[in-house]
Amino acid sequence: MHLDHAAVHRRVLPVAADRAWDLVTDVHQHARWVPMTRIGAPTLLSVGETFVAVSGPTAPQGGPGLVDRMVVERLDPPVAAGAPGPAMTGVARFRKVGPVLGGIAEIRVRPLGPALCEVTWIERITVRGVPAGLTDLVARPATGVMLRRVLGRVAAEVGTSAGT
């Protein structure tokens, strides 16, 4: 699946790339930032493992909601400048595998300095049985709003802990 029609949001954070990576790729943290969502996942996720996000008005309290089952496809952490070799962007990729939702979620963390990085969160959501173009018309704007909120909450959290 291509990310051409995905929602994308970027945010510069006042923390080192490795710290941001540890935070934003720990899916257990996502329930704090993604509205009306709970996460079920193994303590440590590795490539090939599956986790589930459930979203809905009562989902955080254990109620029913829309199930978003995902498989970890890639977990390549960032490499900061000054480490052996050039600085490299970290990439985490999660494939949505049903039962209703399909698509991709990808988080990129790019080192910008010793205590600064850029986080890019990309999502393309499809709905089983609905043409992707139609889903894009509805899901992309709503997902964009959600991503701005999520990265705003992450920025507030790390800004507070960074003393800014």
N, C-alpha and C positions, 0 to 999 in steps of 0.2 A: 504494500500500500504506500502510495506517495503522500508526502506531506504538503503538496502544492496547495491544497484547499484547507489547510489546518489553521486553527487559531494559534496565534503566537504572542507571547508577551515577554519582554526583557526587563530586567531590573539590576542595577548596579548595587552591590551590597558592601558594607564597610567591614568585611571579614576576609580572611585568607581563603583561597579557593578550596583547600582541603577541608576546612571547617564547614564551609557552605555545602560542599559535596556531601559530607557526613550527615548534615541536617536534611537537605532536600531529597536525598535518595533513601532516607529511612522512611519507608511508607507508613510506619506507625505514627509519625509526626503529622501526616497529611490530614488526619481527622481534626487536628487543631485549626487547620487553615481552610479546608474545603467545607463549605457550608453544608449542614445537615447530613454528614457522612460519618460512617464508622468503618474501620479497617480490620480485617481478619487476615493475619499473615504470620508465618514462622518468625521467630525472634530475629534471625539473620537470614536475609534472602540472598540467594545466589542465582546465577544464570540457569534458566530452565525451571525454576520454581514458580508456583502459582500463588496468588493472593487475591482477596476479594474486597472490594469497596461496596458498601450498600448505602444508597442515598435516598433520603425521604424525610418528611417532617419529623417522624419519630424514630428514624434510624439510629441516631446517636444513643438513644436510650434502649436500643435493642429491638425496636419495632420493625415492621416490614419496610421495604423500599426497593428501588431499582438496583439490581445486582450488576456490578461491573467486575467481571472476573478477568484477571490479567496474568500474563506470563512474562517473567523477566527475560528479555532477549539479549540485553547488553548492559554491562556495568564496567565501564572503563574510566577510572578516576582521572581527574586533571593532574597535570604535571606543572608545577610552578617554575617560573624563570629562575635560573640559578641551580636547579637540579641538573643532574647529568642530561644533556640534550636540551632541545628548545622547549619552551612552554607549550603545553598542549591542552586543548579543551577536553574536559571530561564529558562523557555521554552515557546516560542511562536510558534504556528503551524498554517500554512495557507494551506488549501487544494485548489488546482487548479481545477476549475470546468467548464472548457470549455470557449467558444464553440469549440476551436481546441485543446488547451493545457489541460492536466490533470497532476496530480502529487502532490507533497508536497514541501513546503518550510518550513524550521524550523530554528529558531534562538535560540541559547542557550547562556546564559550569566552566567559564573561561577566566583564567588568572589574568588580572590586570596590574598586580603589584603585590607586595608582601602582605598587605592587609586590605585588598580590594579585589573584587571579582564581579563578573557579570553572569547572572543566571538567566537562561532562556528556557521557558516552559512552552512546549508545543503539544497540542492535542488535535487529533482528527477523530471524530466520533461518527460511526455509521450505525444504522439500525437494521437488523436482519430483516430482509424482505422489502426494504424501502430503497429506492434508487439513491445512490450516493449523492448525486447532484441536489436532490430534494432535501436530503438530510443536511447537506452542507449549508443550504439556505437558512435553515432553522438553527442547527447546532453551532455553527461557527460563531455567530454574534453572541449567543448565550455563553458559549465556552470562553470567548474572549473576555467577557465581563467577569466570569468566574476566575480566570487566570490572573486578571488585574487584582482582584480581591485577594487571591491566594498569595501572590508575590508581594502585595502590600502588607499582608499580615506577617510574612516571613521577614520582610525588611524592618517592620516595627519590632519584631522579636529580636533580631540580631542587632539592630540599632540600639536597643535598650541594653542588651548584654554587652555591646561594644562600648557602652558609655557615651553614646551620642544622643 
